[in-house]
Amino acid sequence: MKPIKLLPKKSKKGWRLNIPPILSETCKRRRLFFRSRENAERIAIPLRKTLRIGEVQRIPPFTKSRFAIRAYELLGREHQKNSFNRTD
């Protein structure tokens, strides 16, 4: 596996920044385009820091996170019901 560099590259569409799947919200490679190198660097610097520190966590897509929140709420209610009905 190649090391992740997150360096802006000049292209016909402007400055391109390739975001690897591990850092992408969609878990797919993303290509972002910017008019200037400074704008591309502004996005790349925090991603590089996150990668270097090792805080890479997959961010679930919006729909999955909404389902997770709802499931947690439902489980929380069930847990509360069960804890009040205990006869220990």
C-alpha positions in Angstrom: 0.0 0.0 0.0 1.3 3.4 -0.9 1.8 6.0 1.8 -0.9 8.7 1.8 0.6 12.2 1.0 -2.4 14.5 0.5 -0.5 16.9 -1.7 -2.3 19.2 -4.1 -1.5 18.6 -7.8 -2.0 21.0 -10.6 -4.5 19.8 -13.2 -6.5 21.2 -16.1 -9.4 21.8 -13.7 -7.3 23.7 -11.1 -5.6 22.3 -8.1 -6.7 18.7 -7.3 -6.6 17.0 -3.9 -7.2 13.2 -3.8 -8.9 12.1 -0.6 -8.3 8.3 0.1 -11.2 6.2 1.1 -10.0 5.9 4.7 -10.4 9.7 5.1 -13.6 10.1 3.1 -17.1 10.3 4.5 -18.4 8.0 1.7 -15.6 5.4 2.1 -14.8 6.0 -1.5 -11.9 8.0 -3.0 -12.8 11.6 -3.6 -11.2 14.2 -5.9 -11.6 17.8 -4.8 -10.7 20.7 -7.1 -9.7 24.2 -6.0 -8.9 27.4 -7.9 -5.7 28.0 -5.9 -3.1 25.9 -4.2 -3.7 27.8 -0.9 -7.4 26.7 -0.8 -6.3 23.1 -1.5 -3.7 23.3 1.3 -6.3 24.7 3.7 -8.2 21.4 3.3 -5.2 19.1 3.2 -3.4 20.3 6.4 -6.0 19.2 8.9 -6.4 15.9 7.1 -2.6 15.3 7.2 -2.6 16.1 10.9 -5.4 13.6 11.6 -3.7 11.0 9.6 -0.3 11.6 11.3 -1.8 11.5 14.8 -3.7 8.3 14.0 -7.2 9.6 14.8 -8.6 8.2 11.6 -12.2 7.1 12.2 -14.7 6.3 9.6 -17.5 8.8 9.5 -20.7 7.2 8.6 -22.9 8.7 5.9 -25.8 10.9 7.1 -28.5 8.3 6.6 -26.6 5.6 8.6 -25.9 8.0 11.4 -29.6 8.9 11.6 -30.5 5.2 11.8 -27.9 4.7 14.5 -29.2 7.6 16.6 -32.8 6.2 16.3 -31.7 2.7 17.3 -29.8 4.1 20.3 -32.9 6.0 21.4 -35.1 2.9 21.1 -32.6 0.8 23.0 -32.3 3.4 25.6 -36.1 3.4 26.2 -36.1 -0.4 26.5 -33.2 -0.3 29.0 -35.1 2.3 31.1 -38.2 0.1 31.1 -36.3 -3.0 32.1 -34.3 -1.2 34.9 -37.5 0.2 36.5 -39.2 -3.3 36.5 -36.4 -5.1 38.3 -37.1 -6.9 41.5 -33.5 -7.6 42.6 
